[in-house]
Protein backbone atom coordinates (compact mmCIF):
# COMPACT_ATOMS: atom_id res chain seq x y z
CA UNK A 1 0.00 0.00 0.00
CA UNK A 2 1.17 3.49 -0.80
CA UNK A 3 2.38 5.28 2.37
CA UNK A 4 0.25 8.29 1.39
CA UNK A 5 -2.90 6.15 1.64
CA UNK A 6 -1.95 4.17 4.72
CA UNK A 7 -4.93 3.08 6.89
CA UNK A 8 -7.49 4.40 4.40
CA UNK A 9 -10.14 1.82 3.31
CA UNK A 10 -9.91 0.99 -0.40
CA UNK A 11 -13.45 2.00 -1.30
CA UNK A 12 -13.20 5.30 0.57
CA UNK A 13 -9.94 6.04 -1.21
CA UNK A 14 -11.42 5.28 -4.64
CA UNK A 15 -14.36 7.61 -3.95
CA UNK A 16 -12.05 10.33 -2.71
CA UNK A 17 -9.67 10.15 -5.70
CA UNK A 18 -12.64 10.30 -8.06
CA UNK A 19 -14.13 13.28 -6.21
CA UNK A 20 -10.92 15.34 -6.39
CA UNK A 21 -10.31 14.36 -10.04
CA UNK A 22 -7.04 12.55 -9.54
CA UNK A 23 -5.88 10.90 -12.75
CA UNK A 24 -3.51 8.24 -14.05
CA UNK A 25 -1.31 9.24 -16.99
CA UNK A 26 1.11 7.20 -19.11
CA UNK A 27 4.37 9.02 -19.91
CA UNK A 28 6.87 7.94 -22.54
CA UNK A 29 10.63 7.73 -21.93
CA UNK A 30 12.42 11.12 -22.10
CA UNK A 31 9.20 13.10 -21.70
CA UNK A 32 8.78 15.44 -18.73
CA UNK A 33 6.16 15.60 -15.99
CA UNK A 34 7.18 19.14 -15.09
CA UNK A 35 9.95 21.61 -15.85
CA UNK A 36 12.00 23.92 -13.66
CA UNK A 37 10.06 27.15 -13.24
CA UNK A 38 6.60 25.56 -13.62
CA UNK A 39 4.09 26.21 -10.87
CA UNK A 40 3.04 23.00 -9.09
CA UNK A 41 -0.46 21.76 -9.77
CA UNK A 42 -0.27 18.26 -8.31
CA UNK A 43 1.63 15.79 -6.22
CA UNK A 44 2.54 12.52 -7.89
CA UNK A 45 2.57 8.79 -7.18
CA UNK A 46 4.76 6.50 -9.29
CA UNK A 47 2.72 3.46 -10.30
CA UNK A 48 5.32 1.99 -12.64
CA UNK A 49 8.46 2.99 -14.55
CA UNK A 50 11.34 5.26 -13.52
CA UNK A 51 11.44 9.04 -13.04
CA UNK A 52 14.36 11.33 -12.34
CA UNK A 53 14.50 14.71 -10.57
CA UNK A 54 17.25 16.74 -12.22
CA UNK A 55 18.61 20.23 -12.70
CA UNK A 56 20.56 21.69 -15.62
CA UNK A 57 22.93 24.58 -14.98
CA UNK A 58 23.72 27.44 -17.39
CA UNK A 59 26.46 25.36 -19.03
CA UNK A 60 24.09 22.47 -19.70
CA UNK A 61 25.57 20.28 -16.98
CA UNK A 62 22.94 17.97 -15.50
CA UNK A 63 22.78 17.16 -11.80
CA UNK A 64 20.62 14.27 -10.64
CA UNK A 65 18.85 15.15 -7.41
CA UNK A 66 16.96 11.88 -7.10
CA UNK A 67 15.70 8.92 -9.06
CA UNK A 68 12.52 6.99 -8.24
CA UNK A 69 11.83 3.48 -9.47
CA UNK A 70 9.94 1.86 -6.58
CA UNK A 71 6.19 1.63 -7.29
CA UNK A 72 3.99 3.77 -5.00
CA UNK A 73 6.76 6.32 -4.39
CA UNK A 74 5.32 9.78 -3.70
CA UNK A 75 7.14 12.80 -5.17
CA UNK A 76 6.57 16.49 -5.77
CA UNK A 77 4.73 16.73 -2.45
CA UNK A 78 6.74 19.64 -1.01
CA UNK A 79 6.00 21.94 -3.95
CA UNK A 80 2.38 20.77 -4.08
CA UNK A 81 1.98 21.80 -0.45
CA UNK A 82 3.57 25.22 -1.10
CA UNK A 83 1.70 25.63 -4.43
CA UNK A 84 2.88 29.18 -5.20
CA UNK A 85 6.60 28.25 -5.29
CA UNK A 86 7.89 27.25 -8.76
CA UNK A 87 9.78 24.00 -9.20
CA UNK A 88 13.55 24.32 -8.78
CA UNK A 89 14.03 21.10 -10.76
CA UNK A 90 12.61 19.20 -13.71
CA UNK A 91 11.18 15.68 -13.65
CA UNK A 92 12.14 13.46 -16.58
CA UNK A 93 10.88 10.00 -17.46
CA UNK A 94 13.76 7.51 -17.56
CA UNK A 95 11.62 4.48 -18.43
CA UNK A 96 7.98 4.53 -19.62
CA UNK A 97 5.92 5.34 -16.56
CA UNK A 98 2.40 5.43 -15.21
CA UNK A 99 1.85 8.36 -12.83
CA UNK A 100 -1.07 9.15 -10.54
CA UNK A 101 -1.54 12.93 -10.26
CA UNK A 102 -3.36 14.30 -7.21
CA UNK A 103 -4.43 17.96 -7.50
CA UNK A 104 -2.46 20.26 -5.20
CA UNK A 105 -5.58 22.21 -4.28
CA UNK A 106 -6.55 19.47 -1.82
CA UNK A 107 -4.25 21.32 0.58
CA UNK A 108 -6.14 24.59 0.27
CA UNK A 109 -9.72 23.64 -0.54
CA UNK A 110 -12.16 22.18 1.97
CA UNK A 111 -12.05 18.41 1.90
CA UNK A 112 -14.62 16.45 -0.09
CA UNK A 113 -14.23 13.57 2.36
CA UNK A 114 -12.88 15.08 5.62
CA UNK A 115 -11.75 11.82 7.25
CA UNK A 116 -9.77 10.73 4.18
CA UNK A 117 -8.34 14.21 3.71
CA UNK A 118 -7.11 14.35 7.30
CA UNK A 119 -5.48 10.94 7.05
CA UNK A 120 -3.69 11.82 3.82
CA UNK A 121 -2.23 14.97 5.40
CA UNK A 122 -1.08 12.96 8.42
CA UNK A 123 0.56 10.38 6.16
CA UNK A 124 2.19 13.15 4.15
CA UNK A 125 3.93 14.45 7.27
CA UNK A 126 5.58 11.06 7.70
CA UNK A 127 6.67 11.03 4.04
CA UNK A 128 8.10 14.54 4.37
CA UNK A 129 10.09 13.49 7.43
CA UNK A 130 11.69 10.64 5.47
CA UNK A 131 12.42 12.98 2.55
CA UNK A 132 14.06 15.45 4.93
CA UNK A 133 16.32 12.65 6.16
CA UNK A 134 17.25 11.80 2.56
CA UNK A 135 18.14 15.43 1.84
CA UNK A 136 20.27 15.51 4.95
CA UNK A 137 22.12 12.44 3.67
CA UNK A 138 22.72 14.12 0.32
CA UNK A 139 23.96 17.25 2.08
CA UNK A 140 26.61 15.07 3.74
CA UNK A 141 27.83 14.13 0.25
CA UNK A 142 27.90 17.70 -1.07
CA UNK A 143 29.66 18.97 2.04
CA UNK A 144 32.55 16.51 1.57
CA UNK A 145 35.73 18.37 0.68
CA UNK A 146 37.32 15.71 -1.53
CA UNK A 147 36.02 13.47 -4.28
CA UNK A 148 37.21 10.38 -2.40
CA UNK A 149 35.20 11.42 0.65
CA UNK A 150 32.12 12.07 -1.52
CA UNK A 151 32.38 8.58 -2.95
CA UNK A 152 32.96 7.06 0.49
CA UNK A 153 29.90 8.77 1.99
CA UNK A 154 27.74 7.78 -0.99
CA UNK A 155 28.82 4.13 -0.90
CA UNK A 156 28.31 3.89 2.86
CA UNK A 157 24.79 5.24 2.44
CA UNK A 158 24.11 2.61 -0.22
CA UNK A 159 25.75 -0.19 1.78
CA UNK A 160 23.66 0.20 4.94
CA UNK A 161 26.13 -1.91 6.86
CA UNK A 162 26.56 -4.59 4.19
CA UNK A 163 29.85 -4.86 2.26
CA UNK A 164 28.31 -5.84 -1.10
CA UNK A 165 26.40 -3.15 -2.99
CA UNK A 166 24.44 -3.46 -6.22
CA UNK A 167 24.62 -0.02 -7.79
CA UNK A 168 21.35 1.36 -9.16
CA UNK A 169 23.10 4.15 -11.09
CA UNK A 170 25.52 3.64 -13.96
CA UNK A 171 28.81 5.53 -13.96
CA UNK A 172 27.43 8.55 -15.84
CA UNK A 173 24.36 8.83 -13.61
CA UNK A 174 26.48 8.43 -10.48
CA UNK A 175 28.73 11.28 -11.62
CA UNK A 176 25.68 13.47 -12.17
CA UNK A 177 24.29 12.50 -8.75
CA UNK A 178 27.57 13.39 -7.05
CA UNK A 179 27.93 16.51 -9.24
CA UNK A 180 31.42 15.56 -10.43
CA UNK A 181 32.93 14.93 -13.90
CA UNK A 182 32.56 11.34 -15.03
CA UNK A 183 36.28 10.89 -15.90
CA UNK A 184 37.25 12.12 -12.43
CA UNK A 185 34.80 9.69 -10.81
CA UNK A 186 36.08 6.74 -12.85
CA UNK A 187 39.69 7.63 -12.10
CA UNK A 188 39.08 7.95 -8.36
CA UNK A 189 37.15 4.67 -8.21
CA UNK A 190 40.12 2.94 -9.86
CA UNK A 191 42.47 4.57 -7.35
CA UNK A 192 40.27 3.45 -4.46
CA UNK A 193 40.32 -0.07 -5.85
CA UNK A 194 44.12 0.02 -6.03
CA UNK A 195 44.17 1.18 -2.41
CA UNK A 196 41.96 -1.80 -1.51
CA UNK A 197 39.09 0.34 -0.30
CA UNK A 198 36.70 -1.41 -2.66
CA UNK A 199 36.40 -3.96 -5.45
CA UNK A 200 34.33 -3.32 -8.55
CA UNK A 201 32.72 -6.07 -10.64
CA UNK A 202 30.29 -4.76 -13.26
CA UNK A 203 27.42 -3.17 -11.29
CA UNK A 204 28.49 -4.68 -7.96
CA UNK A 205 30.85 -2.98 -5.54
CA UNK A 206 32.32 -4.71 -2.49
CA UNK A 207 33.52 -2.16 0.04
CA UNK A 208 35.78 -2.17 3.07
CA UNK A 209 33.27 -0.55 5.42
CA UNK A 210 35.75 0.19 8.23
CA UNK A 211 38.17 1.98 5.93
CA UNK A 212 35.43 3.94 4.17
CA UNK A 213 34.08 5.05 7.55
CA UNK A 214 37.56 6.35 8.39
CA UNK A 215 37.44 8.44 5.20
CA UNK A 216 33.91 9.70 5.80
BELHUHU-V608331 format. One record per helix or strand of 3 or more residues. SS is the DSSP state (@ for helix, = for strand). FROM is the first residue (numbers start at 1). TO is the last residue. If there is no record, write none. Layout:
<<SS | FROM | TO> <SS | FROM | TO>>
This chain:
<<@ | 3 | 5> <@ | 10 | 19> <= | 23 | 27> <= | 32 | 34> <= | 42 | 56> <= | 62 | 68> <@ | 77 | 82> <= | 90 | 103> <@ | 104 | 107> <@ | 114 | 142> <@ | 147 | 159> <= | 164 | 166> <@ | 171 | 178> <@ | 182 | 194> <= | 198 | 201> <= | 204 | 207> <@ | 209 | 215>>
